[in-house]
Amino acid sequence: MASQIHTLATLKAPQPMFGSRIAPPGSTIRDTAFWDRYDVDTLIYDSVWRPERGLLSLYLPKLLNFAEPLQDCAFGLGDQMITPKIRKYARFDRLDFNAIPTEQPFRLITPQDAIDLAISPAATDRFARRNVIYAMVRDDDLTWIRDWVLAHQRNHGADAVLIANNGSTAYSSDLLAKTIANVPGIAVADVLDVPLPYGPAPKTASAVGFAKFLQTACLNLVRDRFFAKSKAVLLCDIDELVTAPEGRSVFDATARSLTKYKPIRGVWRFAPATDGPLRHGDHILGDATNHPCADKYCIVPDSFFGRMCWSVHSLENVNRRIFRPRGPFRFYHCRGISTSWKVSRKGHSHRAGPPDAATLDFMAKTFGS
């Protein structure tokens, strides 16, 4: 199956009606650099027709002060006026329409204008019954990305990949897709172009996590647009490798589990000091400080938990204390596999311990000696 580059049906907030998005309540700005990465003007990330649910869904950053001017607008599908049901989550909002797309235009009607909105068709058949890995990247080294895909293909039988390209300038989405497709065993190697603000840097504001809308919105957007029929989806970053104890697949284990939702505990791993470029396989040193590492998870989209709101480290409405990682799976969080675009990864060599035997064995089996 040939790779595909997918795009979003994004709409900027019409001006001057909407103005600029304010910071979320509780976010005290500590540095004006906050505004450099904050999304002040996106109204709609994507508009997706979800045939299995009979819904047309719009995925939005948190509306905040955009909610009031949006109430003065209307939506039309052809000659029919349609009213959405708004669903509010911690880091994004969604508008659902019980409507069947026609050849007639879908429009946002403001007091001043009628704006045609594109609709992204669901591509769930591409990922149907697949073992999928998903991550968002920005300028991560292509060698790292290939190693990440290779590790999860060899160890868990991943056969489909979707990567959200968050405005990389080091390479094109086409080259990114070709890199993924060159890994043996990968049947679907797709990229979603996401050239939108990721969110402000840490320390620029209090409660800065609630000002980062994009990553969580995209998790739920790609589930509904691409993964609704997938066997299971593993959500982990490029610097994270899920282990495969006794040759077990995390996808199989998740699909066979009662909850269809498997949180995975992570441990930091470090690489010996070097002046050369680092690879995942270099990260064979343990963490002498046992610093905590936030969980990741694998999930079956078409399940009770799978239809809940996905967040980066867990499900939004599921208590992490109850659903703690259990079982043999964990992931190695490779400290040196980072461009430090969110936070610096330098200056932590004091945390590196001696080589870890299990990690050495895993890296050797996965990448060779």
N, C-alpha and C positions, 0 to 999 in steps of 0.2 A: 504494500500500500504506500503510495507516494506521500511524502511529507506535505503538510499544509501550513501556511502562515495565516493565522486568523487575526481579525481586527475587531475593535470595539465600536459600537454605535454610540459614540460619546457626544454629549451636548454641553457646551459652555452655557452658563447662566446668562440669559438675555439681559443686556444693559440698556439703559441705566436702571431698569426695574428692580433687579435683584441686588445690585451693589456687590460688596465683598463679604465672604463668609467670615463671621466672627470666630474667635477661639472658643472651644467648648467650655461650658461652665466648670469651674474648678481648676482651669489651666491658667496659672499666673505666669505671665511672660517674664522670663529672666534675662533674655538676650534677644535683640531684634533679629538675629539670625533665624529665629523661630519661623518668621514669615517667608524665608527663602525656600523652604521645603513644604510649607503648609498649603493645602489646596484651598484657595480662596475663591475659585470661580467655576469649578465643575459642578454642573447640576445633575447630569446623568452619566454614569459610567458606561452602561450598556442596556439595551432593550432586547429581551430574549423571548422568543415564542417557545413555550414549553408544551408540546402537543400531548405528552403523557398526562399532564395535569389540566389541560385546557386553559392554560393561563398565559397571558402576556405579562412579563415581569420586568420592571425597571429597577436597576440597582443604582443607588445614589450614595454619595458621601452623606454624613449626617447633615440634615437640612439646616438645623439651628435657625438662624434668622432668615433663611430662604423659605421656611415653612409659610410665613405670612404672605409674601408675594405669590407663592405657588397657589394659595387658596383663591387668588384672583384670576387664576388661569383655568382653562378647561382642556380636556382631551377629546379628540375625535378620531373615529375610525371610519373612513368614508363619510357618509352622510349621518352616521350615528354618533351621538355624544355618549361617551363611556366614562364611568366613575370608578376610580381606583379604590382599593382597600389598602391603607398604609400599614406596613409592618415595621416596627421600630426595634432595632437591635443596639447593642452597646456602641458599635463603631460604624454602622451604616444603616441606611433605611432602604425599604423596598416598597414599590407600588405594584400591586397585582390587579390585573384587569381580567374579568371573566369575558373574554372576547376571542373570536376566531379571526385571525388575520385574513384580509381579502386583498384583492389587487388595488383597492382604494388606499389612499395615503393615510398614515397614522400621524396625527398632528398634535402639537402643543399650541393651544390658542391663547395668546396673551391679549390684554386690552389693546395693544398696538399692532399685533401681527399674528399670523398663523405660520408656525414653523414645522416643516415636514421632518419627521423622525424616522431614521432607519431602524429596521428590525433585524436582529441577528437570529438566523434559524438555528435551532438546536442541532448539534453534531454528535448526538449520543450514540449513533450506530457505529461511528469510528472507534469508540472505546468500549463497545458492548462486550461483556464477558472477559475483558482484559484485566491484567494485573498492572495497575497504573502507578507511576511515580510522578509527583508534581512539586514544583518549586518556582519561586520568583528569583530572577537574577538581574544584576546590573554590572556588566563588565567583569564578571567572574571569569577567570582564565578558562579557555575552551578545553584545555587539558584536564583541569579539575572537573569540569562538567562531564567530559567523557568518562573519567575514572568513576565518578559518582553513578552514572548510568550503568557502566560495566559492572560495578560491585553489586548493584541490586538486581541486575539481570543474572549474573552468575550465581549469586547466593540465594535468590528468592524467586527467580523466574519472571521478573518484570518483563513485560513485552510491549508496553506502551508508555510513552513519555509525553507530558505536556509541560512546557516551560513558559512562564510569563516573563517576557523581556521588558524590563522596566527602564526603557530608554538607554540601552547600552550604546556607547559610542566607539568601543574598541572593535566591534564586529557587527555585521548585519544579522537580522533575524534569519535570513536565508542561510548564511554560513553556520549559524547556531543549529538550525534544523538539520543541515547536512552532517554536522559533527555528531549529533544524536543518532541519526540514521545509520551512521557507519559502525555503530556498535552491533556485533552479531547478536541475533535473537530479538532485536527490537523491530516490531512490525509497524508500529505507529509512532512517528517522531514529529510532533507538531509544536509550533510556537504560537503564542498569543502575544501580539504587540500591545504593550501597556505603557505608552509614553506619557505618563501622568505623575503628578507629585506623590512621592512615597509617603511623606510625612516628615515633621520636624525632627531634628537631631536631639538625642538625649541631652539633658541639662539645660536646654533652652527654655524650658517651662516646667512647672509642676504638673503632675498627672499627664505627662506628654504622650503616654500610650493612647489616651482617648482622642488625641489629635491626629492619630494615624489611622485613616479610614481605609486606604487602598488595599492593604494586604488581606484583611479580613473580608472585605467586600468581594475581592477576587476569589477567595476560597469558596464562597457560596455561589458566586456567579459561575465559576467553572464547574462546580458540582452540577448545577442545574442545566448548564448549556452543553457540557461534554460528558459528564461521568454518571448520569442517572442510571445507566444500564451496566456499569462496570462491575466486575466481580469484586474488586476491592481497590482502595486508593491509599497509597502511603504518602503521608505529608511530612516531609523532612527537607532541610536545607542542603545546599551543595556541600557544606562542610560536615555533614552527618552521614554516617554509614551504619545501617542496621545489621546486627550480627545474625548469623544463621546457625544456631546450636543444633548439632547432630543433623545438619543438612535440612532443617525445617524451613519452610517458606512462611514469612509473616503474612502473606496474602492468603494462603491456604488456612493458616491458623485463625485468622480473623474471620474468614468466610464460614468456618466450621464452628466458631464460638457461639455461645448463646446470645450475647449482646450484639455481635457483629461490630464491635468497637474495642480496639486493643491499644490502650495507652502504653508507651514504651519509655523506659527510664534511660537517661543518657549519662555518660561519664566523659569528662574531658581527657583528651590525649594530646601529647606534645611531641615535637620533633627535636632531635639533637640540633644544636646550633650549627648553622651553615651559612655560607655566603651565597649559595646557589638557590635556585627556585625549589619550593617545597611541593611535595605530592602527598596525597592521603597516606600512601604506604610508608611514608617517613615517620608517621605519628605513632610511634611504638612505646613512648614513655608515659607512665602513669601519672596521675595527679596526686602529688604528695599532700595537698591540702584538702582533698576530697570536697572541693568546691561544688555546690549544687548545680545541677544542669537541668533546665526546664524540659518537661516531658514533650514528646511528639506522639503521633498515633497513626494507626492504620484503621480504615473504616469501610464498611459496605454502604454505599450511598443509598441503595434501595432497602432501607431498614428503618426501624423505629428511631434509633439514635442517628442514623445517617441522614434523616430528614430534618434533624435539629440544626440550629445555627452552628456552623463550624467556626472555630477560632484557631489561633496559631498553635496553642499548646494543649487545647482540650476543646470540648463542646461548651458553648456559652452558658447553657443552663444545667450543666451537670457538675455536681460537686466533686472536685478532684480528690478530696479526702476519702470519698467513698469509692471512686473508680481510680484506684491507684494502679500503677503498673504491676502486673503479676505475670508469672511465667518466665521462660528463659530468655526472651528477647530483650536486647538493649541496643543502644547506638553509641558509637564512638564519635565524639564531637571534636573535630580536628582543629586545634587552635590556629594553626598557621594557614589554613585554607580560607583566606579572607582578604578582600581589598580594603577592609576597614572603612567602608563607605558609610556604615551606620555608627560604629564606635571602634576606636583603635584596639587592635589585638596585640599591640607591641608591649614589651616590658613585663611579661609574666613568666619569664624563664625560671624564676625562683620557685614556681609551683611545680615544675617538672620533677618527677620522681625517677626511679630506676625503670628499665624496660619491663613491660608487663607481658608475661608469657602468653596469655590468651590473646592479647592484641597482636603480638608477634606472629602467632600462628594464623590468626585471621588475615592479617595483611599479606603474609607469604602465600597463603592459599588463594587469596583474591587477586593479587597483583604479581606474584612471583617473588623470588628472593631479591 
